[in-house]
Amino acid sequence: MATSQLAYAAEKAIGHDTEHIQQDISNYDETGESEETMKALVWQGKQKVEVLDVPKPRIVEDGDVILKVTGTTVCGSDLHLLHGAVMQMQKGDILGHEFCGVVEKAGPGVTKVQVGKRYVVSFQIACGDCFFCKQKLSSQCEMTNSNTTTKAMYGGRTAGIFGYSHLTGGFAGGQAEYVRVPLADANLLEIPDGVPDEKALFLSDVLPTAYNAVKDTAVYPGDEVAIFGAGPIGQMAGIYALDEGAKKVIFVDTEPRLSFVEGRWPAEHKDKLVVVDFKKLSFGVTNKETVVSRLKELCGGRGPDVAIECAAGEYAKGWMHWLEMQVGAETDTSEILNEMIEGVRNYGRAGITGVYVGYTNHFNIGSLMQRGIRLIGNGQAPVHKYWEDLLRKVQTGELDPTQMVSHRVRMEDMDKVYYKFDAKDDSMQKVFVQTKHSFPRAEGTPELTTY
């Protein structure tokens, strides 16, 4: 194409109030038909996903590649799509933003990526040339998401994201056998020999996201750190906090995740781990023990130096937030944020990494101001800033992503996996999803589970 579809969409969005400009039309030829099909996990409506045969993607722009997916996974943020908590989902959308694979075909404008080689794909789509991309702040790319609702809600553009609603560009996702990857030279990282897919896959999101949460919020030697949410991102944030010299890491969550993290925690740092089951504590202003009072007790009466939110804003604890979210009076609950702000010490730091879509009520801005709390929006992690360094840590054995992997499953079972992951069945933490293109299972990783 003489004019890039992405650039055209961005230019058009500047002058027109159009919400769904940037559709992924890669499945179809010029007649609107496709010759080949593939299996993919498709959003069918609130609380309903299904594995279907859908058209295989095609090259649309000169910078595209078609990737044969050899590994994908389910992220906790995918559950927000399942629950209908993220706006602008459309029936038939292909989900998934974490994947790796082998390049099957490349457009004529691709110069760095080579057909036949293995790559992991950044979950966000960067142009590589704008103000933010040049600083490796790829999650804030100004060119790959033309959605005007996003710009109006947030006061600025954010990057396109694979498989994460039309609010983030409407790109088809990677929970599929094939994916069209636009701007491939900027968005693929080659996987070296000796690094199996079971480790490389997680460079697409969870490893950089957890790392960014710790680096951006700032954890210093000797800090006491509270992590809200013991899912894969929270678990790895705890590991990174140890690497930064934290003397205590407190996980706030419930079972079975707390037991999973305890079971995989480095033996040499067992004395630094504390778990708090919020379901065994009271909520709100009472005379009983709460998450806030428990944190104070664990940290010398003052509270931890740092709190990192790795849960998200859709999980209301009390009836008021639940009701307000049901009627659309807010999109996200402020309950965990308030626990973090009230729980950390004066002049403590609170970082937000879990997904918050829009607006919240009953936010304790008074505590934030009066006690000098630093509230930090970590953003969607800029994958490009970190993934090369993290890959080197994986290569040397300094970082082992498989410590968070609990299951290996088939693409054909992905709809069932979504429901089990949502229900926290089988102590499911992070899954590796194999496709018909996958390589043999890497030694030391979970055996295949079928459903």
N, C-alpha and C positions, 0 to 999 in steps of 0.2 A: 504494500500500500504506500502511495506517495506521501500521505500524511498519516502519522501514527494515530491509531484509534484512541489511545490514552491521551495524547496531546489534544486531539480534537475534542474529546469529552471535557477535558479541563477548560479549554477555551470556551466551549459552549456554555459550561456551568457559570462562568464569570458573568455572563449577561442574561442568563435565563434561569427562571425558577423551576428547574427540572430535577426530579428526585431519582429517577431510575435511568440516567443516561448510560451509565457504564455497565452494560449487560455483557456477559460472556457469551458471545455468539459462535464460539469456536467449534461447536458440535455439528455445524451444518455447512454444506457446500453452497454454491451460488444458487442452486435451485431450492434451497431450504430443506434438503434431505441429507441423510447420512447413510453411509454404506455399512459401517461397522458399529458394533455395540460393545459395551463393557458393563461390569457390575460396579455399582456405586451405592453409597448410603445416602438416601434422599429424604429431605424434610417433607412430611405430608400434612403437617398441621401441628397444633399444640399437643404435646405429649405423644406424638406419633412420628416415628421414622421407619424407613423400610429399605431393605436392599433390593434394588431393581436393576434390570437391564436397561441401559440408557445409551444414547449415541456417544461414540468415542470422539474425543476432541480432535480438532485439526489445527494446523498452523493458520493463524489469522494475520499476524504482523511479522515483519522481517526479523524482529528480535525474539520471537517465540521459540520454545522447544516443546516437544511432546515427551513427557517423562513416563516411563513404565514404572509404576509404583511397586517397590519391593518391601516397603515397610511404612505403616501409618499407625496412628494411635487415637485414643479418645482423651480429650482434655477436659478438666473440670469446667472450663468456660463453655464447652460444647453443651453442657447441661442447661445453660441459660437459654440456648436456642431451643432445646427440647421443651423447656418449660414455657416458651413463648415470652420470655422476659426481655428479649431484644427485638426492637421494632423492625419493620420492613423485611420480614421473612416472606418468601413466596413458595407456594406448593411446588415441589419439583427441584428446589435448590439442593445442590450437592454439597454436603458438609465436609469439614475436616481442614485443619490448618497446619498440621504437623505431619510431614511425610518426607521420604527419601526414595531414590530409585536410580534407574539407568536411563540415560537419554536415548530415545529411539529415533528422533528426527529433530533437525534444527533448521530454523529459517535462515535465509541468505544473509541476514544482518548479524548473525551470531558469530563472534570472533574468538571468544575465550573458551566457551563450553564446547566439549567434544562429544560426538555421538559414540555410544558404547561405554562411556565412563560413568562411574557412580557419583551421585551428588546428593547432598541434603539441601532442602529448600527453605529459605526464610519464610516464616508464616506471614510476614508483612511484605508488601510489594514496593520496592524502592525504584526510583528512576535512575539514581546514581549521579545526577547532575544538579539538582536543586540546592538551595541554601542549606537545608538540613542534611541531605544525603552527603554533601561534601564534608560535613562534620561527623559522618557516620551515625547520625541520629535518624536512622532509617524509618522508624515508626512514625515520624512526623513529615514524611515525604509530601511535598506540595503538589505533585503531579499525578498521583495514581488513584485518587479517590475524588471524584467530581460531585459526590452527593451533597446537595445544598442543605439538607436537613442537618447533617453533621456539622457543617460550617456554621449554621445558624445557632445550633444548640451549644457548641463548644467555643465559638468565637474564633475558630481557625480550622484549617484542614488537618486531617490525619491521614496516614497512608492507607491504601487498599489492603485488605486482608483476605486470604484464601478462605472460602467456605464459611463466611461469617456475616451473612445478611447483606442486603443492598445498602444498609447504612455504612458499610465499609467497602462499597464498590461493586458488590454483586458478582464477585469472581467465583467460579466453580471450584470446589474444594478437593482435598487430597484423600478423602476416604473413598477411594475409587481405584480402579486398575490402571487408569491413565489420567494425566493432568496436563492441561496446557499451562505452561509457565511463561508469562510475558516478561520482557526485559531480562532475559535469562542470564546475560553476562553479569548483571548486577545482583542477582538474587539466588544464585546457586554456589555452594561451596563444595569443592571436590573432596570426596572421601578417600583417604589414602589406604593403600593395602595394609592389612593388619588391624584395621578398625572395622569391626562388624557393624552391620546395620543396626543391631540391637543397642549399640552405643551411639552411633552417629546420628540416628534419627532424632534424638532429643536435643540436638543442637538447633533444631528448627524453632523451638519455643521454650520448653520448660527449663532447660539449663540456663540460657541467657536471661530468661525472665526472673528466675530465682536469684541469679547473680546480680542483676540490675537492682532488685529489691534491696539487697544488702549493701551494695556499693552506693546507690543513689540515696538511700536513707542515711547511710553512714554508720557502720559498726566499727568501734575502736577497741584496741586491746584493753581487756579488763571490763568491758561492758557486760551488763545483764540484759538479755534480749528476750522479749516475749513475741511469739509468733502465733498469730490467730489463724488457724487452719492448718491441719497436719496432712493435707493432701500432698501430691508429688512436689508442687512448687514450694509449699511450706517446708516439707522434709528437706529439700535441697537447700533452701534458704538457711535452715539450721546448720547444715554441713558447711556452707560458705561462711556463716557467722563464726563457726569454730576456727576456720582458716584465718579469719580476721583477728582472732585472739579473744573472742567472747569467753567470759569465765562461767557464764550460766546461760542455758537456752531453755526457755519455758514454752511448751506447746499448749495452746488452748484449743481443745476440740473435744470429741467424744469417741466412743468405740464404734467400729473396730480400728480406726485409724491410729489412735494413740498406741495401741498394742503393736501395730505394724511398725510404727516408727521406733518404738522401744526395741523391737526385735532386730531391726536393721541398724541401730545406732552404733557408731564405732566403739569397740570395747574399751579402748584407751581413754575415752571421754565419757564413760557412763556416769561419772560423778558430777558432770556438768549438765546432765539432762533432768528436767522436771516436767511432768505432765499434769495438766489441769483439765478435768472433765467438767465442762460447763453445765452439763445436764444434772450434775450432782450438787450444783450451787443454786442459790436464789438469783432472781433477776429483778432489777429495779431497786428502789429506795426502801430497804427493809432493815431490820436489826439482825438479819441472818448474814452468813458469809456469801459474798458475791464474787464474781470474777475480779472486780476492782480490788476488793478487800484482800482477796487471796494473793493477788500480785504484790500488793503492798507488804503483806506478811512475808512473802518469799524473798523480798528485796529490801530488807532492813527498815521497813516502815515507809520508805520513800516511793518505792515502785521501781520498775526496770528503767534503764537508760533509754532503751529503744523498744518500740512496738512495730511489728510489720504485719500488715493485713494481707492474708493470702486466701481469703474465703469468698468474698463478693457481697454485693449489697442486696441480693434478692431474698435472703433468708431471714425473715422476721421472727423474732422471739416472742414479742408481746402482741396482744390483740389489736392495739391501736395502729401499729405499723402495718400489721397484716391487713386490716380493714382499709387503711388509706391506700395501700398498694392495689388492693382489689378494685377499688373504685376509681383508680387513676389519679388520686391526689398527690402521689409521689411515685417515683419509679424505683427507688432504693431506700432501704432502711438505714438509719444512722446509728443503730444500736451498738454494733461492733466498733464503729468509729468513736462513739462516746466512751466505750469501755477502754479503748486505747488511750484516748486523750486524758481521761480521768485516772487511768491506771499508771501511766509513766510518771517518773519524777518531774518536779518542776524543771523547766527548760529541757525536758526530754524530747525525743524525736519520734514521730509516728509516720510511717510510710504506707501508702495505699497501692497495692499491686493487684488485688482482686478486682474483678470487673464491676464498675459502677456505670450505669448507662446514662442517667440523667439527673434527677433532682431528689432531694431528701428533706424531711421535716424534723423538727425537734433536735437539731444539732446543737451541741453544747459549746457554742462559740465563746461563752463567758469563761469557761475553764481554759479554753485555748488561749484567750487573750490574757487573762489574769495570771496564769501560771507560766506563760511564755513558752507554750508548747510549739514545736516546729512541726507543722503538718505538711507532708510532702507527697504530692501525687507522682508516683513513679512512672506513670504512663505505660502504654504498651512498650515493652522493653525493646530498645534499639538493637536488634539481633546482630546487625552488621558490626556494631561497635565491639562485640565480645566474642563472636563465635570462633574466630581464628585462634585466640588465646585459649579458649576453652577446649578446642580440638587438640591443641598441644598438650593440655593437661590430661585429656583422655588417652592420647598416644603414649604418654610417659607412665600412665597408671596412677597419676596423682588424683585423678577424678574418675570415679566408677559410676556411670549413670544406671547400671543395672541394679543398684541397691534399692531403687524405687520400683522396679518392674516386678509385678506379682503374677502376671498371666501372659500367655501367648494364645492368640485366638485367630480364627479364620475371618476373612472378609465376609464370607457368606453368613456369619453369625453376628455381624456388627449391630444390627437392630436389637438383638437380644442383649448384647453387651452393654448398649446404652442404658437399657432398663435395669440391668444388674448393677452397673456402675452408679446409677442414680440412687438405687436402693442400698448401696454399700454391701451387696451380697458377696459372699465368698472372699471377704477381706480384699476386695479388688482395689488396687492402688493405681498403678500405671500398667497399661497393657501394650504388648507389641502385636500389631495386627498384620498377619501375613496374607499375601495375595498369591495368585498363580505365578507371579514373577519372582517370588521371594527366594533367597538363597537358603541353604540348609541352616538349621538352628545353630547358633553359636554356642559353644561349650559353656556351661555354667549359667545359662539362661533358662527360664521356665519351659517345661514341656508344653506341647499343644493341648489346650482344653477345648473341647467341642460342646456346643449347646444345642 
